[in-house]
Amino acid sequence: MQPLCFSLALFLLMNLCVGMWRVLRGPTPADRMLAGQLFGTTAVAVLLLLAEAGGNDAVRDVALLFALLAAVTAVAFVRRAWRDPEADHATD
């Protein structure tokens, strides 16, 4: 089971390298944010695979923390990037 978990973790890390290209070349901020979400999700998956391979419960807790931070980051980006047009007209 351990070689399978380690090989899947390596595959996911290679996907992160491809995602880095989108962060650097993304045409819009939304593309860059989605690539950042890919990093958060992949980090959670890699940590869960490593926790399963090593039998370490603390790594699962770190994965849970990364999942929470990725969700909060996405919500903060959406709230900041897309303003309500009706609220903008109310201040005029």
Backbone as a printed PyTorch tensor [residue, N CA C, xyz], in Angstrom:
tensor([[[  0.8230,  -1.2000,   0.0000],
         [  0.0000,   0.0000,   0.0000],
         [  0.8680,   1.2660,   0.0000]],

        [[  1.9910,   1.2230,   0.6930],
         [  2.8460,   2.4040,   0.7590],
         [  3.3950,   2.8300,  -0.5910]],

        [[  3.8780,   1.9170,  -1.4370],
         [  4.3800,   2.3670,  -2.7500],
         [  3.2920,   3.0150,  -3.5860]],

        [[  2.0640,   2.5230,  -3.4830],
         [  0.9620,   3.1220,  -4.2250],
         [  0.6820,   4.5420,  -3.7310]],

        [[  0.6600,   4.7260,  -2.4210],
         [  0.4100,   6.0640,  -1.8580],
         [  1.5100,   7.0400,  -2.2480]],

        [[  2.7580,   6.5820,  -2.1920],
         [  3.8630,   7.4710,  -2.5500],
         [  3.8590,   7.8070,  -4.0430]],

        [[  3.5170,   6.8380,  -4.8850],
         [  3.4790,   7.1290,  -6.3270],
         [  2.3220,   8.0620,  -6.6610]],

        [[  1.1790,   7.9200,  -6.0050],
         [  0.0710,   8.8540,  -6.2170],
         [  0.4250,  10.2570,  -5.7270]],

        [[  1.1230,  10.3480,  -4.6160],
         [  1.5650,  11.6540,  -4.1200],
         [  2.5340,  12.3070,  -5.0980]],

        [[  3.4190,  11.5300,  -5.6840],
         [  4.3400,  12.0710,  -6.6820],
         [  3.5900,  12.5520,  -7.9210]],

        [[  2.5940,  11.8040,  -8.3580],
         [  1.7720,  12.2160,  -9.4960],
         [  1.0590,  13.5370,  -9.2100]],

        [[  0.5320,  13.6720,  -8.0140],
         [ -0.1470,  14.9230,  -7.6510],
         [  0.8290,  16.0980,  -7.5940]],

        [[  2.0320,  15.8590,  -7.1360],
         [  3.0330,  16.9230,  -7.1150],
         [  3.4290,  17.3520,  -8.5300]],

        [[  3.4320,  16.4100,  -9.4590],
         [  3.6960,  16.7750, -10.8590],
         [  2.5450,  17.6230, -11.4130]],

        [[  1.3180,  17.3360, -10.9770],
         [  0.1860,  18.1710, -11.3810],
         [  0.3360,  19.5960, -10.8640]],

        [[  0.9300,  19.7490,  -9.6980],
         [  1.1680,  21.0900,  -9.1700],
         [  2.1310,  21.8680, -10.0520]],

        [[  3.0970,  21.1870, -10.6230],
         [  4.0260,  21.8640, -11.5330],
         [  3.2860,  22.3940, -12.7570]],

        [[  2.3400,  21.6330, -13.2530],
         [  1.5340,  22.0930, -14.3820],
         [  0.6450,  23.2620, -13.9410]],

        [[  0.1180,  23.2010, -12.7280],
         [ -0.7070,  24.2960, -12.2170],
         [  0.0780,  25.5820, -12.0280]],

        [[  1.3580,  25.4650, -11.7440],
         [  2.1950,  26.6610, -11.5980],
         [  2.2630,  27.4350, -12.9080]],

        [[  2.2190,  26.7400, -14.0200],
         [  2.2060,  27.4040, -15.3180],
         [  0.9690,  28.2950, -15.4360]],

        [[ -0.1780,  27.8210, -14.9530],
         [ -1.4110,  28.6210, -15.0230],
         [ -1.3220,  29.8330, -14.1060]],

        [[ -0.6690,  29.6940, -12.9820],
         [ -0.5150,  30.8490, -12.0880],
         [  0.3390,  31.9220, -12.7510]],

        [[  1.4010,  31.4950, -13.4080],
         [  2.3030,  32.4670, -14.0340],
         [  1.7270,  33.0490, -15.3130]],

        [[  0.9760,  32.2840, -16.0880],
         [  0.5120,  32.7320, -17.3900],
         [ -0.9920,  32.9680, -17.4470]],

        [[ -1.6920,  32.8440, -16.3370],
         [ -3.1400,  32.9770, -16.3480],
         [ -3.5890,  34.3150, -16.9000]],

        [[ -4.5130,  34.3100, -17.8620],
         [ -4.9120,  35.5770, -18.4520],
         [ -5.7420,  36.4580, -17.5120]],

        [[ -6.4420,  35.8590, -16.5730],
         [ -7.2760,  36.6500, -15.6670],
         [ -6.9450,  36.2880, -14.2190]],

        [[ -7.2880,  37.1690, -13.2990],
         [ -7.0920,  36.8280, -11.8840],
         [ -7.8970,  35.5980, -11.4520]],

        [[ -9.0500,  35.3800, -12.0820],
         [ -9.8440,  34.1970, -11.7250],
         [ -9.1070,  32.9140, -12.0950]],

        [[ -8.4090,  32.9120, -13.2310],
         [ -7.6130,  31.7400, -13.5970],
         [ -6.5170,  31.4870, -12.5810]],

        [[ -5.9120,  32.5460, -12.1250],
         [ -4.8530,  32.3960, -11.1220],
         [ -5.4210,  31.8900,  -9.7970]],

        [[ -6.6060,  32.3610,  -9.4490],
         [ -7.2200,  31.9180,  -8.2020],
         [ -7.6050,  30.4450,  -8.2800]],

        [[ -8.1160,  30.0160,  -9.4260],
         [ -8.4560,  28.6020,  -9.5750],
         [ -7.2130,  27.7290,  -9.5010]],

        [[ -6.1010,  28.2130, -10.0200],
         [ -4.8470,  27.4730,  -9.8860],
         [ -4.4270,  27.4180,  -8.4190]],

        [[ -4.6580,  28.5020,  -7.6960],
         [ -4.3790,  28.4880,  -6.2610],
         [ -5.2590,  27.4960,  -5.5230]],

        [[ -6.5040,  27.3720,  -5.9400],
         [ -7.3880,  26.3620,  -5.3590],
         [ -6.8780,  24.9600,  -5.6710]],

        [[ -6.3190,  24.7980,  -6.8730],
         [ -5.7090,  23.5120,  -7.2230],
         [ -4.5750,  23.1890,  -6.2580]],

        [[ -3.7720,  24.1860,  -5.9150],
         [ -2.6760,  23.9600,  -4.9680],
         [ -3.2140,  23.5130,  -3.6150]],

        [[ -4.2510,  24.1780,  -3.1370],
         [ -4.8170,  23.8160,  -1.8390],
         [ -5.4000,  22.4210,  -1.8330]],

        [[ -6.1480,  22.0930,  -2.8690],
         [ -6.7720,  20.7790,  -2.9530],
         [ -5.7230,  19.6780,  -3.0990]],

        [[ -4.7250,  19.9460,  -3.9220],
         [ -3.6780,  18.9510,  -4.1250],
         [ -2.8520,  18.7690,  -2.8550]],

        [[ -2.5950,  19.8440,  -2.1470],
         [ -1.8540,  19.7270,  -0.8880],
         [ -2.6170,  18.8570,   0.1080]],

        [[ -3.9240,  19.0210,   0.1620],
         [ -4.7330,  18.1870,   1.0490],
         [ -4.6340,  16.7220,   0.6330]],

        [[ -4.7410,  16.4640,  -0.6750],
         [ -4.6750,  15.0780,  -1.1560],
         [ -3.3080,  14.4550,  -0.8830]],

        [[ -2.2510,  15.2060,  -1.1200],
         [ -0.9010,  14.6790,  -0.8740],
         [ -0.7030,  14.3840,   0.6130]],

        [[ -1.1350,  15.2920,   1.4530],
         [ -0.9790,  15.0700,   2.8900],
         [ -1.8010,  13.8700,   3.3720]],

        [[ -2.9930,  13.7050,   2.8270],
         [ -3.7960,  12.5440,   3.2180],
         [ -3.1550,  11.2440,   2.7520]],

        [[ -2.5590,  11.2560,   1.5570],
         [ -1.8630,  10.0610,   1.0830],
         [ -0.6430,   9.7480,   1.9550]],

        [[  0.1030,  10.7770,   2.3130],
         [  1.2740,  10.5640,   3.1590],
         [  0.8770,  10.1270,   4.5720]],

        [[ -0.2450,  10.6550,   5.0620],
         [ -0.7240,  10.2260,   6.3790],
         [ -1.1380,   8.7650,   6.3460]],

        [[ -1.7630,   8.3530,   5.2540],
         [ -2.1650,   6.9450,   5.1290],
         [ -0.9560,   6.0380,   5.0180]],

        [[  0.0430,   6.4650,   4.2600],
         [  1.2410,   5.6380,   4.0800],
         [  2.0530,   5.5450,   5.3700]],

        [[  2.1200,   6.6480,   6.1160],
         [  2.9370,   6.6550,   7.3220],
         [  2.1880,   6.3720,   8.6010]],

        [[  0.8620,   6.3790,   8.5410],
         [  0.0710,   6.1300,   9.7400],
         [  0.1590,   7.2520,  10.7650]],

        [[  0.3190,   8.4800,  10.3040],
         [  0.4890,   9.6210,  11.1970],
         [ -0.7960,  10.4480,  11.2190]],

        [[ -1.4450,  10.5060,  12.3800],
         [ -2.7020,  11.2470,  12.4940],
         [ -2.4980,  12.7560,  12.4760]],

        [[ -1.3490,  13.2300,  12.8930],
         [ -1.0950,  14.6790,  12.9070],
         [ -1.0780,  15.2490,  11.4930]],

        [[ -0.6210,  14.4620,  10.5310],
         [ -0.6000,  14.9290,   9.1420],
         [ -2.0240,  15.0800,   8.6170]],

        [[ -2.9250,  14.2340,   9.0740],
         [ -4.3430,  14.3920,   8.6990],
         [ -4.9000,  15.7030,   9.2280]],

        [[ -4.4920,  16.0880,  10.4320],
         [ -4.9420,  17.3670,  10.9920],
         [ -4.4250,  18.5460,  10.1690]],

        [[ -3.1990,  18.4610,   9.7100],
         [ -2.6360,  19.5200,   8.8610],
         [ -3.3950,  19.5770,   7.5390]],

        [[ -3.7700,  18.4330,   6.9890],
         [ -4.5490,  18.4010,   5.7490],
         [ -5.9000,  19.0750,   5.9570]],

        [[ -6.5190,  18.8460,   7.0860],
         [ -7.7940,  19.4950,   7.3930],
         [ -7.6200,  21.0060,   7.4910]],

        [[ -6.5360,  21.4420,   8.0720],
         [ -6.2560,  22.8720,   8.1670],
         [ -6.0580,  23.4910,   6.7830]],

        [[ -5.3290,  22.8020,   5.9040],
         [ -5.1440,  23.2960,   4.5390],
         [ -6.4660,  23.3720,   3.7870]],

        [[ -7.3480,  22.4120,   3.9970],
         [ -8.6600,  22.4410,   3.3410],
         [ -9.4600,  23.6590,   3.8040]],

        [[ -9.4040,  23.9440,   5.0780],
         [-10.0980,  25.1140,   5.6090],
         [ -9.5130,  26.4120,   5.0570]],

        [[ -8.1980,  26.5130,   5.0120],
         [ -7.5610,  27.7170,   4.4820],
         [ -7.8540,  27.9190,   2.9970]],

        [[ -7.9110,  26.8530,   2.2260],
         [ -8.2180,  26.9640,   0.8050],
         [ -9.6360,  27.4780,   0.5990]],

        [[-10.5660,  27.0120,   1.3960],
         [-11.9500,  27.4740,   1.2710],
         [-12.0780,  28.9390,   1.6670]],

        [[-11.4420,  29.3340,   2.7400],
         [-11.5050,  30.7250,   3.1890],
         [-10.8570,  31.6510,   2.1650]],

        [[ -9.7610,  31.2240,   1.5710],
         [ -9.0890,  32.0280,   0.5550],
         [ -9.9780,  32.2420,  -0.6570]],

        [[-10.6700,  31.1970,  -1.0870],
         [-11.5610,  31.3270,  -2.2460],
         [-12.7030,  32.2840,  -1.9550]],

        [[-13.2820,  32.1940,  -0.7760],
         [-14.3820,  33.0980,  -0.4150],
         [-13.8880,  34.5420,  -0.3350]],

        [[-12.7240,  34.7490,   0.2390],
         [-12.1750,  36.1080,   0.3340],
         [-11.8930,  36.6800,  -1.0510]],

        [[-11.3910,  35.8670,  -1.9710],
         [-11.1240,  36.3450,  -3.3250],
         [-12.4210,  36.7350,  -4.0250]],

        [[-13.4340,  35.9040,  -3.9120],
         [-14.7070,  36.1910,  -4.5820],
         [-15.3390,  37.4450,  -4.0130]],

        [[-15.3000,  37.6190,  -2.7120],
         [-15.8980,  38.8150,  -2.1070],
         [-15.1570,  40.0760,  -2.5090]],

        [[-13.8690,  39.9700,  -2.7190],
         [-13.0980,  41.1570,  -3.0820],
         [-13.1270,  41.4410,  -4.5890]],

        [[-13.1080,  40.3990,  -5.4050],
         [-12.9990,  40.5780,  -6.8540],
         [-14.3310,  40.9870,  -7.4860]],

        [[-15.4290,  40.4070,  -7.0180],
         [-16.7150,  40.7020,  -7.6280],
         [-17.5740,  41.4820,  -6.6510]],

        [[-17.6410,  42.7700,  -6.9070],
         [-18.4680,  43.6560,  -6.0930],
         [-19.8990,  43.6500,  -6.6200]],

        [[-20.8410,  43.9590,  -5.7530],
         [-22.2440,  44.0460,  -6.1350],
         [-22.4790,  45.3610,  -6.8620]],

        [[-22.9330,  45.3400,  -8.1290],
         [-23.1330,  46.5920,  -8.8600],
         [-24.2180,  47.4670,  -8.2340]],

        [[-25.2190,  46.8630,  -7.6130],
         [-26.2710,  47.6510,  -6.9810],
         [-25.7350,  48.4210,  -5.7760]],

        [[-24.8120,  47.8380,  -5.0530],
         [-24.2200,  48.5250,  -3.9070],
         [-23.3700,  49.7020,  -4.3670]],

        [[-22.7350,  49.5770,  -5.5230],
         [-21.9390,  50.6800,  -6.0510],
         [-22.8180,  51.8580,  -6.4470]],

        [[-24.0020,  51.5940,  -7.0030],
         [-24.9080,  52.6750,  -7.4120],
         [-25.5600,  53.3450,  -6.2010]],

        [[-25.6930,  52.6100,  -5.0950],
         [-26.3150,  53.1950,  -3.9070],
         [-25.4300,  54.2460,  -3.2810]],

        [[-24.1280,  54.1640,  -3.4540],
         [-23.2280,  55.1400,  -2.8490],
         [-23.0790,  56.3910,  -3.7050]],

        [[-23.5290,  56.3450,  -4.9890],
         [-23.4200,  57.5160,  -5.8650],
         [-24.3960,  58.6020,  -5.5160]]])
